[in-house]
C-alpha cells in the first residue's frame, strides 16, 4: 500500500524456470502520473482492471481518480472533472500516464468507461462506454465498444454491424486480437 487508502495497481517482474517462479521483490506503482514539475502524483481514487501488453511496457486500467490527467500526457488539455471511471494507459518506458476515453478534440466525456483490454503488441486498446461523445457515429447512450489507437491518439466506435452501421443495442464483453486488428 502507498498509504492513500485506495486500490492501486502495481507491476512486478517474474522469472520462470522449469521448476519455479521467482520475483525480484520490486513493485512499481502503475496508477500514478507525473506532473509538469516532474513530481510523482499518486492516484487519489481507486484503480481497477489492469491489462498489460505482451512486453510489459504498457498497462491500461480504469480509475475513479481525478488527478491522473491533470498534467504530463497526451490528453492534458483538460482536467478530469467528470466524476466517473476513466481509462488510462501507463507507458512504463516513457514514464507517462494518459487518459484515452476522450473526444477527438481531447475533451473529457460525461459517462463512465470501463473494461479496458490492450493488444499484445501494445498499440491498441478496446474498452466499453455509454458515452455518445466518443464518436460522431454514436447517437445514443447504449453501452458500446470502442478501440483506441495509440499511434494515432484516436478513439473509434467498433460495435458495428457487418454493413458498417451502428449496433442499436447494448454491446459489451470486448476482446482484442494480438495485433489489435480484430
C-alpha atoms as an extended CHARMM CRD file, in Angstrom:
* protein
*
       182  EXT
         1         1  UNK       CA              0.0000000000        0.0000000000        0.0000000000  PROA      1               0.0000000000
         2         2  UNK       CA              1.1330000000        3.5410000000       -0.6520000000  PROA      2               0.0000000000
         3         3  UNK       CA             -0.8810000000        4.9450000000        2.2400000000  PROA      3               0.0000000000
         4         4  UNK       CA             -3.6890000000        6.5830000000        0.2450000000  PROA      4               0.0000000000
         5         5  UNK       CA             -6.4670000000        4.1360000000        1.2890000000  PROA      5               0.0000000000
         6         6  UNK       CA             -7.4040000000        3.3710000000       -2.3350000000  PROA      6               0.0000000000
         7         7  UNK       CA             -6.9630000000        0.3800000000       -4.6200000000  PROA      7               0.0000000000
         8         8  UNK       CA             -3.7840000000        0.8320000000       -6.6350000000  PROA      8               0.0000000000
         9         9  UNK       CA             -2.1650000000       -1.0970000000       -9.4780000000  PROA      9               0.0000000000
        10        10  UNK       CA              1.3950000000       -2.3780000000       -9.2500000000  PROA      10              0.0000000000
        11        11  UNK       CA              3.7470000000       -4.1300000000      -11.6810000000  PROA      11              0.0000000000
        12        12  UNK       CA              6.4020000000       -6.6950000000      -10.8450000000  PROA      12              0.0000000000
        13        13  UNK       CA              8.6190000000       -8.9310000000      -12.9610000000  PROA      13              0.0000000000
        14        14  UNK       CA              8.5960000000      -12.6720000000      -12.5170000000  PROA      14              0.0000000000
        15        15  UNK       CA             11.2920000000      -15.1100000000      -13.6190000000  PROA      15              0.0000000000
        16        16  UNK       CA             10.3030000000      -18.5950000000      -14.7680000000  PROA      16              0.0000000000
        17        17  UNK       CA             12.4150000000      -21.7100000000      -14.9570000000  PROA      17              0.0000000000
        18        18  UNK       CA             11.4230000000      -25.3600000000      -15.3250000000  PROA      18              0.0000000000
        19        19  UNK       CA             10.5320000000      -25.8090000000      -11.6800000000  PROA      19              0.0000000000
        20        20  UNK       CA              9.6620000000      -22.4800000000      -10.0940000000  PROA      20              0.0000000000
        21        21  UNK       CA              8.5800000000      -18.8870000000      -10.4010000000  PROA      21              0.0000000000
        22        22  UNK       CA             10.5790000000      -16.2000000000       -8.6060000000  PROA      22              0.0000000000
        23        23  UNK       CA             10.0610000000      -12.4690000000       -8.1290000000  PROA      23              0.0000000000
        24        24  UNK       CA             12.6690000000       -9.7610000000       -7.8380000000  PROA      24              0.0000000000
        25        25  UNK       CA             10.5340000000       -8.3620000000       -4.9710000000  PROA      25              0.0000000000
        26        26  UNK       CA             10.3890000000       -4.9910000000       -6.7140000000  PROA      26              0.0000000000
        27        27  UNK       CA              6.9760000000       -3.4000000000       -7.2080000000  PROA      27              0.0000000000
        28        28  UNK       CA              6.3120000000       -0.4060000000       -9.4750000000  PROA      28              0.0000000000
        29        29  UNK       CA              3.2340000000        1.7650000000       -8.8840000000  PROA      29              0.0000000000
        30        30  UNK       CA              1.2590000000        1.9590000000      -12.1500000000  PROA      30              0.0000000000
        31        31  UNK       CA             -1.7660000000        4.0210000000      -11.0500000000  PROA      31              0.0000000000
        32        32  UNK       CA              0.3200000000        7.1950000000      -10.9340000000  PROA      32              0.0000000000
        33        33  UNK       CA              1.2250000000       10.1800000000      -13.1090000000  PROA      33              0.0000000000
        34        34  UNK       CA              3.9700000000       12.7680000000      -13.4350000000  PROA      34              0.0000000000
        35        35  UNK       CA              3.0770000000       16.4550000000      -13.1530000000  PROA      35              0.0000000000
        36        36  UNK       CA              4.5880000000       19.3960000000      -15.0350000000  PROA      36              0.0000000000
        37        37  UNK       CA              7.2710000000       19.7260000000      -12.3370000000  PROA      37              0.0000000000
        38        38  UNK       CA              8.3050000000       16.0570000000      -12.8210000000  PROA      38              0.0000000000
        39        39  UNK       CA              6.8490000000       15.1710000000       -9.4360000000  PROA      39              0.0000000000
        40        40  UNK       CA              5.0140000000       11.8750000000       -8.9280000000  PROA      40              0.0000000000
        41        41  UNK       CA              1.2520000000       12.1040000000       -8.4460000000  PROA      41              0.0000000000
        42        42  UNK       CA             -0.3480000000        9.1930000000       -6.6030000000  PROA      42              0.0000000000
        43        43  UNK       CA             -3.9280000000        8.4120000000       -7.6730000000  PROA      43              0.0000000000
        44        44  UNK       CA             -6.4550000000        9.9450000000       -5.2830000000  PROA      44              0.0000000000
        45        45  UNK       CA             -9.1090000000        7.3570000000       -6.1680000000  PROA      45              0.0000000000
        46        46  UNK       CA             -9.1890000000        3.6190000000       -6.7100000000  PROA      46              0.0000000000
        47        47  UNK       CA             -7.9340000000        1.9650000000       -9.8880000000  PROA      47              0.0000000000
        48        48  UNK       CA             -9.1770000000       -1.3380000000      -11.3220000000  PROA      48              0.0000000000
        49        49  UNK       CA             -8.9600000000       -3.9430000000      -14.0910000000  PROA      49              0.0000000000
        50        50  UNK       CA             -5.4080000000       -3.6380000000      -15.4230000000  PROA      50              0.0000000000
        51        51  UNK       CA             -4.4460000000       -5.1680000000      -18.7680000000  PROA      51              0.0000000000
        52        52  UNK       CA             -0.7980000000       -5.4320000000      -19.8060000000  PROA      52              0.0000000000
        53        53  UNK       CA              0.8620000000       -5.5180000000      -23.2270000000  PROA      53              0.0000000000
        54        54  UNK       CA              2.9470000000       -8.5600000000      -24.1770000000  PROA      54              0.0000000000
        55        55  UNK       CA              6.2680000000       -6.8850000000      -23.4180000000  PROA      55              0.0000000000
        56        56  UNK       CA              5.0110000000       -5.3270000000      -20.1600000000  PROA      56              0.0000000000
        57        57  UNK       CA              5.7260000000       -1.7480000000      -21.2030000000  PROA      57              0.0000000000
        58        58  UNK       CA              2.1310000000       -0.5140000000      -21.4810000000  PROA      58              0.0000000000
        59        59  UNK       CA             -0.6270000000       -1.1000000000      -18.9630000000  PROA      59              0.0000000000
        60        60  UNK       CA             -4.2210000000        0.1180000000      -19.2630000000  PROA      60              0.0000000000
        61        61  UNK       CA             -6.6030000000        0.4240000000      -16.3440000000  PROA      61              0.0000000000
        62        62  UNK       CA             -9.7750000000        2.1390000000      -15.2540000000  PROA      62              0.0000000000
        63        63  UNK       CA             -9.7850000000        4.5950000000      -12.3880000000  PROA      63              0.0000000000
        64        64  UNK       CA            -12.0520000000        6.9350000000      -10.4590000000  PROA      64              0.0000000000
        65        65  UNK       CA             -9.0540000000        9.0990000000       -9.5410000000  PROA      65              0.0000000000
        66        66  UNK       CA             -9.4090000000       12.6770000000      -10.7960000000  PROA      66              0.0000000000
        67        67  UNK       CA             -5.7540000000       13.6710000000      -10.5860000000  PROA      67              0.0000000000
        68        68  UNK       CA             -4.1040000000       11.3590000000      -13.1400000000  PROA      68              0.0000000000
        69        69  UNK       CA             -4.7350000000       13.5610000000      -16.1740000000  PROA      69              0.0000000000
        70        70  UNK       CA             -4.0190000000       16.9930000000      -14.7680000000  PROA      70              0.0000000000
        71        71  UNK       CA             -0.5640000000       17.2690000000      -16.3590000000  PROA      71              0.0000000000
        72        72  UNK       CA              2.0370000000       15.4130000000      -18.3760000000  PROA      72              0.0000000000
        73        73  UNK       CA              0.3410000000       13.1980000000      -21.0080000000  PROA      73              0.0000000000
        74        74  UNK       CA             -1.1190000000       13.3430000000      -24.4880000000  PROA      74              0.0000000000
        75        75  UNK       CA             -4.5880000000       14.1370000000      -23.1090000000  PROA      75              0.0000000000
        76        76  UNK       CA             -3.6380000000       17.0540000000      -20.9170000000  PROA      76              0.0000000000
        77        77  UNK       CA             -5.7200000000       19.8330000000      -22.4470000000  PROA      77              0.0000000000
        78        78  UNK       CA             -8.4760000000       19.2050000000      -19.9090000000  PROA      78              0.0000000000
        79        79  UNK       CA             -8.5760000000       18.3090000000      -16.2290000000  PROA      79              0.0000000000
        80        80  UNK       CA            -10.5720000000       15.3130000000      -15.0310000000  PROA      80              0.0000000000
        81        81  UNK       CA            -13.7840000000       16.7060000000      -13.5910000000  PROA      81              0.0000000000
        82        82  UNK       CA            -16.4070000000       14.2260000000      -14.8480000000  PROA      82              0.0000000000
        83        83  UNK       CA            -16.5520000000       12.2130000000      -11.5940000000  PROA      83              0.0000000000
        84        84  UNK       CA            -16.7630000000        8.8310000000      -13.3610000000  PROA      84              0.0000000000
        85        85  UNK       CA            -14.4480000000        5.9380000000      -14.2270000000  PROA      85              0.0000000000
        86        86  UNK       CA            -11.9810000000        6.7990000000      -16.9640000000  PROA      86              0.0000000000
        87        87  UNK       CA             -9.4980000000        4.6820000000      -18.9200000000  PROA      87              0.0000000000
        88        88  UNK       CA             -5.7760000000        5.3920000000      -18.5680000000  PROA      88              0.0000000000
        89        89  UNK       CA             -2.6960000000        3.9930000000      -20.2250000000  PROA      89              0.0000000000
        90        90  UNK       CA              0.5990000000        3.8940000000      -18.3860000000  PROA      90              0.0000000000
        91        91  UNK       CA              3.6900000000        3.7860000000      -20.5980000000  PROA      91              0.0000000000
        92        92  UNK       CA              6.4190000000        2.4880000000      -18.3140000000  PROA      92              0.0000000000
        93        93  UNK       CA              9.2670000000        3.3580000000      -20.7080000000  PROA      93              0.0000000000
        94        94  UNK       CA              8.1190000000        6.9240000000      -21.3990000000  PROA      94              0.0000000000
        95        95  UNK       CA              7.0320000000        7.3750000000      -17.7550000000  PROA      95              0.0000000000
        96        96  UNK       CA              3.6620000000        8.8260000000      -18.8330000000  PROA      96              0.0000000000
        97        97  UNK       CA              0.0420000000        8.2390000000      -17.9020000000  PROA      97              0.0000000000
        98        98  UNK       CA             -2.6520000000        9.3770000000      -20.3460000000  PROA      98              0.0000000000
        99        99  UNK       CA             -6.4340000000        9.2770000000      -20.3320000000  PROA      99              0.0000000000
       100       100  UNK       CA             -7.7110000000        7.6350000000      -23.5120000000  PROA      100             0.0000000000
       101       101  UNK       CA            -11.5110000000        7.8550000000      -23.2260000000  PROA      101             0.0000000000
       102       102  UNK       CA            -11.8630000000       11.3520000000      -24.6620000000  PROA      102             0.0000000000
       103       103  UNK       CA            -13.1780000000       13.0330000000      -27.7610000000  PROA      103             0.0000000000
       104       104  UNK       CA            -11.0240000000       13.7110000000      -30.8260000000  PROA      104             0.0000000000
       105       105  UNK       CA            -10.6840000000       17.2720000000      -29.5060000000  PROA      105             0.0000000000
       106       106  UNK       CA             -9.2530000000       15.8200000000      -26.2550000000  PROA      106             0.0000000000
       107       107  UNK       CA            -12.3340000000       16.8690000000      -24.2940000000  PROA      107             0.0000000000
       108       108  UNK       CA            -13.4630000000       14.6950000000      -21.4360000000  PROA      108             0.0000000000
       109       109  UNK       CA            -16.7100000000       12.7680000000      -21.7050000000  PROA      109             0.0000000000
       110       110  UNK       CA            -19.6170000000       12.7410000000      -19.2820000000  PROA      110             0.0000000000
       111       111  UNK       CA            -20.1650000000        8.9890000000      -18.8940000000  PROA      111             0.0000000000
       112       112  UNK       CA            -18.0760000000        6.1940000000      -17.4350000000  PROA      112             0.0000000000
       113       113  UNK       CA            -15.7840000000        3.9590000000      -19.4320000000  PROA      113             0.0000000000
       114       114  UNK       CA            -14.6250000000        0.5510000000      -18.2780000000  PROA      114             0.0000000000
       115       115  UNK       CA            -13.1940000000       -2.8950000000      -19.0400000000  PROA      115             0.0000000000
       116       116  UNK       CA            -10.0560000000       -1.8900000000      -20.9740000000  PROA      116             0.0000000000
       117       117  UNK       CA             -8.0050000000       -4.5560000000      -22.7550000000  PROA      117             0.0000000000
       118       118  UNK       CA             -4.7080000000       -3.7850000000      -24.5180000000  PROA      118             0.0000000000
       119       119  UNK       CA             -3.4920000000       -5.7060000000      -27.5530000000  PROA      119             0.0000000000
       120       120  UNK       CA             -0.4570000000       -7.9340000000      -27.1160000000  PROA      120             0.0000000000
       121       121  UNK       CA              1.6220000000       -5.5690000000      -29.3050000000  PROA      121             0.0000000000
       122       122  UNK       CA              0.5980000000       -2.6430000000      -27.0780000000  PROA      122             0.0000000000
       123       123  UNK       CA             -0.7250000000       -0.4880000000      -29.9340000000  PROA      123             0.0000000000
       124       124  UNK       CA             -4.4990000000       -0.6970000000      -29.4160000000  PROA      124             0.0000000000
       125       125  UNK       CA             -6.9420000000       -0.6900000000      -26.5170000000  PROA      125             0.0000000000
       126       126  UNK       CA            -10.5980000000       -1.7130000000      -26.5600000000  PROA      126             0.0000000000
       127       127  UNK       CA            -12.9830000000       -0.5270000000      -23.8740000000  PROA      127             0.0000000000
       128       128  UNK       CA            -16.6770000000       -0.0260000000      -23.1970000000  PROA      128             0.0000000000
       129       129  UNK       CA            -18.5850000000        3.1940000000      -22.5840000000  PROA      129             0.0000000000
       130       130  UNK       CA            -22.1140000000        4.5730000000      -22.5580000000  PROA      130             0.0000000000
       131       131  UNK       CA            -20.9430000000        7.9820000000      -23.7420000000  PROA      131             0.0000000000
       132       132  UNK       CA            -22.2660000000        9.2480000000      -27.0690000000  PROA      132             0.0000000000
       133       133  UNK       CA            -19.4420000000       11.7930000000      -27.3720000000  PROA      133             0.0000000000
       134       134  UNK       CA            -16.5900000000        9.4260000000      -28.2560000000  PROA      134             0.0000000000
       135       135  UNK       CA            -17.6760000000        9.0130000000      -31.8890000000  PROA      135             0.0000000000
       136       136  UNK       CA            -19.8730000000       11.0020000000      -34.2600000000  PROA      136             0.0000000000
       137       137  UNK       CA            -21.3910000000        7.6440000000      -35.3150000000  PROA      137             0.0000000000
       138       138  UNK       CA            -22.6640000000        7.0500000000      -31.7840000000  PROA      138             0.0000000000
       139       139  UNK       CA            -26.0160000000        8.7850000000      -31.3730000000  PROA      139             0.0000000000
       140       140  UNK       CA            -27.3580000000        7.0280000000      -28.2730000000  PROA      140             0.0000000000
       141       141  UNK       CA            -26.3280000000        6.2630000000      -24.7160000000  PROA      141             0.0000000000
       142       142  UNK       CA            -26.2210000000        2.4890000000      -25.1770000000  PROA      142             0.0000000000
       143       143  UNK       CA            -23.1620000000        0.6430000000      -23.9760000000  PROA      143             0.0000000000
       144       144  UNK       CA            -20.7520000000        0.4660000000      -26.9440000000  PROA      144             0.0000000000
       145       145  UNK       CA            -17.2770000000       -0.8930000000      -27.6460000000  PROA      145             0.0000000000
       146       146  UNK       CA            -14.5050000000        1.4570000000      -28.7690000000  PROA      146             0.0000000000
       147       147  UNK       CA            -10.9300000000        0.9690000000      -29.9670000000  PROA      147             0.0000000000
       148       148  UNK       CA             -8.1820000000        3.4400000000      -29.1470000000  PROA      148             0.0000000000
       149       149  UNK       CA             -5.1510000000        3.6890000000      -31.4430000000  PROA      149             0.0000000000
       150       150  UNK       CA             -2.0640000000        4.7070000000      -29.5030000000  PROA      150             0.0000000000
       151       151  UNK       CA             -0.1780000000        5.7100000000      -32.6690000000  PROA      151             0.0000000000
       152       152  UNK       CA             -2.9910000000        7.9750000000      -33.9080000000  PROA      152             0.0000000000
       153       153  UNK       CA             -4.3260000000        9.0480000000      -30.4820000000  PROA      153             0.0000000000
       154       154  UNK       CA             -7.8500000000        8.3350000000      -31.7730000000  PROA      154             0.0000000000
       155       155  UNK       CA            -10.9350000000        6.5520000000      -30.4740000000  PROA      155             0.0000000000
       156       156  UNK       CA            -13.1600000000        4.6820000000      -32.9570000000  PROA      156             0.0000000000
       157       157  UNK       CA            -16.5640000000        3.0510000000      -32.4590000000  PROA      157             0.0000000000
       158       158  UNK       CA            -16.2150000000       -0.6490000000      -33.2820000000  PROA      158             0.0000000000
       159       159  UNK       CA            -19.5650000000       -2.0630000000      -32.1400000000  PROA      159             0.0000000000
       160       160  UNK       CA            -20.8290000000       -2.0060000000      -35.7050000000  PROA      160             0.0000000000
       161       161  UNK       CA            -22.8750000000       -4.3550000000      -37.8620000000  PROA      161             0.0000000000
       162       162  UNK       CA            -21.1910000000       -6.1100000000      -40.8020000000  PROA      162             0.0000000000
       163       163  UNK       CA            -22.8150000000       -3.4440000000      -43.0140000000  PROA      163             0.0000000000
       164       164  UNK       CA            -20.8470000000       -0.7750000000      -41.1290000000  PROA      164             0.0000000000
       165       165  UNK       CA            -23.8690000000        0.7580000000      -39.3940000000  PROA      165             0.0000000000
       166       166  UNK       CA            -24.0090000000        1.1420000000      -35.6180000000  PROA      166             0.0000000000
       167       167  UNK       CA            -25.4800000000       -1.6180000000      -33.4980000000  PROA      167             0.0000000000
       168       168  UNK       CA            -28.6540000000       -0.1950000000      -31.9520000000  PROA      168             0.0000000000
       169       169  UNK       CA            -28.4710000000       -2.2800000000      -28.7840000000  PROA      169             0.0000000000
       170       170  UNK       CA            -26.0110000000       -2.6040000000      -25.9330000000  PROA      170             0.0000000000
       171       171  UNK       CA            -22.6000000000       -4.0480000000      -26.8360000000  PROA      171             0.0000000000
       172       172  UNK       CA            -20.0230000000       -5.3690000000      -24.4240000000  PROA      172             0.0000000000
       173       173  UNK       CA            -17.5510000000       -8.0700000000      -23.4180000000  PROA      173             0.0000000000
       174       174  UNK       CA            -14.9090000000       -6.5850000000      -25.6920000000  PROA      174             0.0000000000
       175       175  UNK       CA            -11.8430000000       -8.6020000000      -26.6610000000  PROA      175             0.0000000000
       176       176  UNK       CA             -8.9410000000       -7.8000000000      -28.9490000000  PROA      176             0.0000000000
       177       177  UNK       CA             -6.5280000000       -9.7610000000      -31.1230000000  PROA      177             0.0000000000
       178       178  UNK       CA             -2.7620000000       -9.7310000000      -30.5290000000  PROA      178             0.0000000000
       179       179  UNK       CA             -2.2370000000       -7.0740000000      -33.2200000000  PROA      179             0.0000000000
       180       180  UNK       CA             -5.4280000000       -5.1360000000      -32.4100000000  PROA      180             0.0000000000
       181       181  UNK       CA             -6.9880000000       -5.5240000000      -35.8420000000  PROA      181             0.0000000000
       182       182  UNK       CA             -9.8270000000       -7.8510000000      -34.8920000000  PROA      182             0.0000000000
